[in-house]
Amino acid sequence: MKYLKIITLFSLMASFLTSCHKDLEQPPLSSLTIDQFFNTLDEAEIAVNGIYDVFGQQYYQYYIKMTDHGSHVSTTFQNNQNQNKFAFYTFTSGDRDLEDIWFSAYKGIYRANTVLNRLNTISVDPNDLNAIRLKSRLKGEAKFLRSLLYFNLVRFWGDVPLVTEELLDFNNEASVYKAKTASTLIYDQIISDLLEAEQSLYHASWVAAGDAPSYTEGDRGRATIGAAKGLLSKVYLTRASWPLNQTEYLQDAYDKSLELINDSHYELDSDYHHLLTPDGENSKEWLFMAEFNYSALQGSVYGGFQNPAGSSKSIDYGFGRVSPTLKFYNKFDPTDARITSIAKGRKFKPDNSITLSNNTKQWTSYKYRFQVKPQGRFITDMNAPILRFADVLLINAEAANELGMEAEALTSLNRVLKRAREFGVSLDASLYGAAPVDVLLGNTKEDLREIIFWERAKELAFEGHSKLDLIRAGETKFLEELSEENQKWTWNHVKFPEGDKTQTWVLNVAPFKMLYPIPEAELGANYNLSQNPGY
């Protein structure tokens, strides 16, 4: 593939997340080769940091558009066709956004493969327990990160090339030009990696458990045992859903999510709005985030890309490129405080109030809150959301329901609803707090499935889950929610929105677009790759 040569001589050594291991200094790189570098565990840790660095590219603008635009939750309303292509389903194999996701994922995978191979060459004192644990932890981090990148690839594209070895011979065409691997085998590798990572990673810094060490506060942002368990439960549930529908993994999803719940290491934040602020990255609700730091030239688009537009002097200034659908808005009880994640208006003013701009009456996302002026355009220090405890509770609820365990499903679901209620009271008891009410026993499996589907939407909106959840629900649900009736904009603003804008892009929706096309540049560079059906 065309990018392989770029990553062999550690581009990963040239940069790593400053938010992880902040005190680590870069070595002089100009005279280093890869064979000279992996001599100590400290050097290996720098290389592992280089895998984390890829996530700044993976979770950028295109990830937001690929996972939120054109779903049951949100669409977009900019006149720019390039910004609209994922909502309008006009994307093609030539789109740079798709190439960037593919490229950054495989760049991270090849870095992980190199780290895993080179770690085997580093000897440690068999009597040095700390060194043994560190070496094991670094392998666990590399396997966790590789698994997450493959999880994104298989959800976006289905069958993709599986590469688990360091590329050492560019003249070996069998190693360089990989054909697609069946997605079942991709999932096998993801699960294997996560099970191994779970056994070798450390606990989060606030966890005091005797079965494994805990990170220091300065290592916040690294993969943890809890992150591996949580991601594993999500992988199991996804494998049990469309397109594989391997329902035998439902029990695994339930068991692993319940294990994490029973550990009691993570908890729901009492302040729902706190989660998606720069301060909220330290919440015990987060299992894993992609770390961003503007001052380290790793600025995030989260918040700025999605929030209402406004003056550059405004706090929370954004571009407003995500708009909720009218159906999604109407799924909220008006007294559910989570509805305040949808802005009643389009534009921030310098006093941080929200008003209508002159050229639109569109509603927009207002889930990301940052109480400082942006440092550049719509760039912020916000971390990108990947996995939090509320998601694990909802995974547990969904798996339990599919297994016919309604009471167990409601236990987890109602924990999420209870937090939303209590947050509403603390936000403004005169307006919120009466909803959402607990779901009671007596639903059919189908009815409870629909309830959980929309509760996932309300709880996790604009965090990169909605389109993936819609796809996971299957072809019938996908076409239903992307119908003309269900894709009306939230339009107008007196007190409640109306839906008087009929969309035409629903004509572009087709079942084969539940998977994305393989990037054209990759097809041209790798003669063993084939395009996904329909493109």
Residue, then its C-alpha position, 0 to 999 in steps of 0.5 A: m500500500k502506498y503509505l507503508k514506506i511512510i511509517t516504517l522509519f518511526s514517524l511515530m518516534a517524532s511525535f507522541l501525545t503530550s497528555c500522556h507521560k508529559d515529562l517524557e522528552q523526545p530523543p534526538l531522532s535525526s541519527l536514529t534508525i528503528d533498529q537502534f531505537f528499541n533498546t530499553l523499555d523507556e524507548a518502547e514507551i515513547a514508541v507506544n505514545g506514537i500509536y496514541d498520536v494517531f488518534g488525533q487524526q482518527y477522531y477529527q472532522y471526518y469522524i464526526k461526519m461519518t458517525d453522526h451526519g445522516s442518522h436518526v439523530s442528526t443531519t447537517f445544513q451547511n450549503n457546502q456540499n463537501q460538508n454535507k456528503f455524509a448526511f446526503y449520502t453522496f460520498t464516493s470512493g474518491d473522498r479524502d475524508l474516507e482516505d484519512i480515516w483509512f490511512s490513520a487507522y493503518k498507520g496506527i496498526y503498523r506502529a502497533n505491530t512494530v512495537l509488539n514485535r520489537l518489545n520481544t527483543i527487549s530483555v528484562d531482569p526476571n527478578d524486576l517485577n516493575a520492569i516485567r509489569l511495564k513490558s506487559r503493560l506496553k504490549g497491552e496498550a499496543k494491542f488495545l489501540r490496535s483493536l480499537l483501530y480495527f474496530n473502526l475499520v470493520r464497522f466502516w468498511g466490513d472486510v478489510p486487510l488484516v495485518t498483525e506483523e511488522l512489515l520488514d520486507f518491502n519486496n515481499e508482495a504478499s506482505v505489502y499487498k494484502a487482500k481483504t480478510a473476512s470481518t469475522l476474522i477481524y473480530d476474532q483478532i480484535i477480541s483476542d487483542l482485548l482479552e490479552a490487553e485486559q490481563s496486562l493493562y493497569h487500572a485507572s489512577w483512582v482505582a485501588a485494586g490489588d489484582a493489578p497496578s494503577y496508573t499515576e495521575g500523569d498517565r491519565g489518557r492511557a488504555t486501562i483495564g476498564a477501557a479494555k473491558g468496556l470496549l470488549s463488551k461493545v465489540y461483542l454487542t456489535r458482532a451480535s448485530w448487523p451485518l454479522n448477526q452472530t447472536e451467540y455473542l450477546q451473552d458475552a456482551y452482557d457478561k463483560s459489561l456486567e463485570l465492569i459494572n460490578d467492579s464499581h471502578y467507574e460511575l455516572d457523573s452527576d453533571y451531564h453537561h460536565l462530561l463534554t467540557p475540558d474539565g470533564e475529561n477527568s470524570k470517572e465516567w470516561l473509560f477512554m478518550a482521544e487526547f487533544n492539546y491545542s498548545a501541543l499543536q493537537g487541537s480538537v474540532y469537538g465542540g467547535f465543529q458541532n456547536p452553534a456558530g457565533s462571533s469569534k469573541s464568544i465563549d463556546y464559539g462553533f460552526g454549527r455543522v450538526s443539526p438534530t432531526l425533528k423526530f429526534y427532538n420529539k423523542f425527548d420529554p420537554t422536561d428531560a434536561r438532556i434536551t439542552s444538548i440541542a440549542k434553540g437557535r443558531k448563533f452565539k453572541p459575545d455574551n454567550s447567549i444564543t440567538l438566531s442568525n439572519n440566514t437560518k432558523q436551524w437548531t443545532s447541537y449544543k452538547y460541548r461546553f467550553q467556558v473559554k474563547p477558542q484559541g483558533r477558529f473552531i479549535t479547542d482542547m476538548n478530548a474526543p469522546i470514545l467510550r464512557f460508563a453510560d454506554v456500558l450500562l446501555i450495552n448491558a441493557e440492550a444485551a439483557n433485553e435481547l437475551g430475554m432478561e427484561a428486569e436486568a435490562l431495566t436495572s441498567l437502563n434506569r440507572v442512566l435515566k435516574r442520572a438524567r432526572e437528578f441532573g435536571v433537578s440540579l440544573d433547574a428544578s422548575l423546568y427539568g427533573a420530572a423526566p425521564v421516568d423509569v421504564l417499568l416491567g411489562n414491555t415486549k422485547e421489541d418495545l424495549r428494544e425501541i426504547i433502548f435504541w432511542e435512549r442511546a440516542k438521547e444519552l450519547a447524541f453527537e458523540g460519534h455513535s448514532k450512525l453506527d447504532l442505526i447501522r447496527a439495528g439493521e437494514t429495515k431500521f436504517l431505511e425507515e429512519l432515513s426516510e423522507e418523513n423521518q429526516k425533517w430538520t428541526w426548523n423554525h424557532v418560537k418555542f418548539p421547532e417545526g418540520d416544514k423542510t422536506q429533504t431530497w437527499v433521502l433519494n440517495v440512501a441505499p442499503f449498500k451505503m451502510l458500508y463505506p466505499i474502499p478509498e480509491a487511492e488504496l484500490g489504486a495502490n493495492y492490486n489485491l483490494s476489491q471495492n465494496p459492492g454497490y460502488 
